[in-house]
Amino acid sequence: MPAAMDTDAGATRFGDIIYERIVGMIADGNFPVNERLPSEEKLAVMFGASRPVIREALEHLRSDGLIVSRKGSGSYVRQRPDSSMLKMVPVGSLADVQRFFEFRAGLEAEAAELAARNWQPADKERITAALLDIEQCLRDGKLGAEEDQALHDAIAMATGNQFHITVREWFRPHFAIGHSVTRSLSLKRTEEQIRSVQDEHAVIVEAILARREADAHDAMKRHILNARARMFQGV
């Protein structure tokens, strides 16, 4: 049984590697937007992988919105991400970064809901100050990754639950990568797109401070999933 588990883990990891290589080829234009990807069989030969591994990688690409399946025709490239995104993520870890966003969507939505229920005056000051710091970064044209992370830290503190704070400390490097990549890519977007990210923060904060727990939960979940999607916004 342990040997089989190791084999499955290895196959999954290989699928992540194939996934990242295909993302890179889409970003570099080797697989153009609106063009059909090679068949599973051809991709298997190209990457020296089994068809189940290729199928797993393609499913991940579909869930990220990079490709779309057309019945009876195959998979087509839907959008081309900014190739600089791959340079910001440690080699071989793109799939993990995406999965961490999925983890964050649930974790931080719950944190926002708890924060709305439990915040104290000191928490309100920290959250408000963090939001203003991000706003100042926007005005100054700065990255603001640390300020962005500080806002999310302040919301975790406002939960009154030490485990939300502890989890952020345990996974601080993972959180930092996500904030850094999305903030860096946002600087290449239009002013309207950049503003939309801050508007998402403002909606979260407003819901928390108004103690609208369900609204805070939903706003935070949308924000994290939108951040995940923004990693693959086309150039």
Secondary structure as GFF3:
##gff-version 3
##sequence-region A 1 235
A	DSSP	alpha_helix	2	27	.	.	.	ID=ss1
A	DSSP	alpha_helix	40	47	.	.	.	ID=ss2
A	DSSP	alpha_helix	51	63	.	.	.	ID=ss3
A	DSSP	beta_strand	67	70	.	.	.	ID=ss4
A	DSSP	beta_strand	74	77	.	.	.	ID=ss5
A	DSSP	alpha_helix	84	88	.	.	.	ID=ss6
A	DSSP	alpha_helix	94	118	.	.	.	ID=ss7
A	DSSP	alpha_helix	121	140	.	.	.	ID=ss8
A	DSSP	alpha_helix	145	158	.	.	.	ID=ss9
A	DSSP	alpha_helix	162	170	.	.	.	ID=ss10
A	DSSP	alpha_helix	172	186	.	.	.	ID=ss11
A	DSSP	alpha_helix	191	209	.	.	.	ID=ss12
A	DSSP	alpha_helix	213	230	.	.	.	ID=ss13
###
